[in-house]
Amino acid sequence: MLAENIQTDTFHRVVDGLKSDGWDCVDEYAGMDAWIDYGMLKFERNGIALVLEWTNWDEGSVDGPDDIVEALAQRYGFR
């Protein structure tokens, strides 16, 4: 499931929450425009992967298993 158009402040709360909940950040986009125009983080835990992306135009997104993304949406108030 892909949740899109997540406001930037909410996106940052999701990232912080995943780290607090024990998700491991296994990849991060490191291009010259990282976190200026585009950012990407890949988290893994117990064989489950989540990809979080952020752009200057569309703000944040979370892609992963339906149940995990739905739980995050409920917890942080995005669709």
C-alpha positions as CSV (number, residue, x, y, z in Angstrom):
1,M,0.0,0.0,0.0
2,L,1.2,3.5,-0.8
3,A,0.2,6.5,1.3
4,E,1.0,9.8,-0.4
5,N,0.9,13.5,0.3
6,I,1.9,13.2,3.9
7,Q,2.7,16.6,5.3
8,T,6.4,17.2,6.0
9,D,6.0,17.6,9.8
10,T,3.9,14.3,10.0
11,F,6.5,12.6,7.8
12,H,9.3,13.5,10.2
13,R,7.1,12.2,13.1
14,V,6.7,8.9,11.3
15,V,10.4,8.6,10.7
16,D,11.2,9.3,14.4
17,G,8.5,6.9,15.5
18,L,9.8,4.0,13.3
19,K,13.3,4.5,14.8
20,S,11.8,4.5,18.3
21,D,9.8,1.4,17.6
22,G,13.0,-0.5,16.6
23,W,12.9,-0.3,12.8
24,D,16.3,-0.3,11.3
25,C,17.2,2.2,8.6
26,V,19.0,0.1,6.0
27,D,19.2,2.6,3.1
28,E,19.1,6.4,2.7
29,Y,19.3,8.4,-0.5
30,A,22.6,10.3,-0.5
31,G,22.5,12.3,-3.7
32,M,23.6,15.9,-3.9
33,D,19.9,17.0,-3.5
34,A,19.2,14.8,-0.5
35,W,16.5,16.3,1.7
36,I,16.5,19.4,-0.4
37,D,14.4,18.2,-3.4
38,Y,14.2,14.5,-2.6
39,G,14.8,12.1,0.2
40,M,14.4,8.3,0.7
41,L,14.7,6.0,3.7
42,K,14.2,2.3,3.7
43,F,13.4,0.7,7.0
44,E,13.3,-3.1,7.9
45,R,12.1,-5.1,10.8
46,N,11.4,-8.8,11.1
47,G,11.7,-9.3,7.3
48,I,9.3,-6.4,6.6
49,A,10.4,-3.4,4.5
50,L,9.0,0.1,4.4
51,V,10.1,2.8,1.9
52,L,9.6,6.4,2.9
53,E,10.1,9.1,0.3
54,W,9.9,12.9,0.5
55,T,9.9,15.4,-2.3
56,N,9.8,19.2,-2.2
57,W,6.7,19.1,-4.3
58,D,4.5,16.2,-3.0
59,E,5.9,16.0,0.5
60,G,6.0,12.5,2.1
61,S,4.9,9.0,1.2
62,V,5.1,5.6,2.9
63,D,5.1,2.3,0.9
64,G,4.8,-1.1,2.5
65,P,2.4,-3.9,3.6
66,D,-1.2,-2.7,3.9
67,D,-1.6,-3.5,7.6
68,I,1.6,-1.6,8.6
69,V,0.8,1.5,6.4
70,E,-2.8,1.5,7.7
71,A,-1.5,1.3,11.3
72,L,0.9,4.2,10.7
73,A,-1.8,6.2,9.0
74,Q,-4.1,5.8,12.0
75,R,-1.4,6.5,14.5
76,Y,-0.1,9.7,12.8
77,G,-3.4,10.9,11.2
78,F,-2.7,10.6,7.4
79,R,-4.5,8.8,4.7
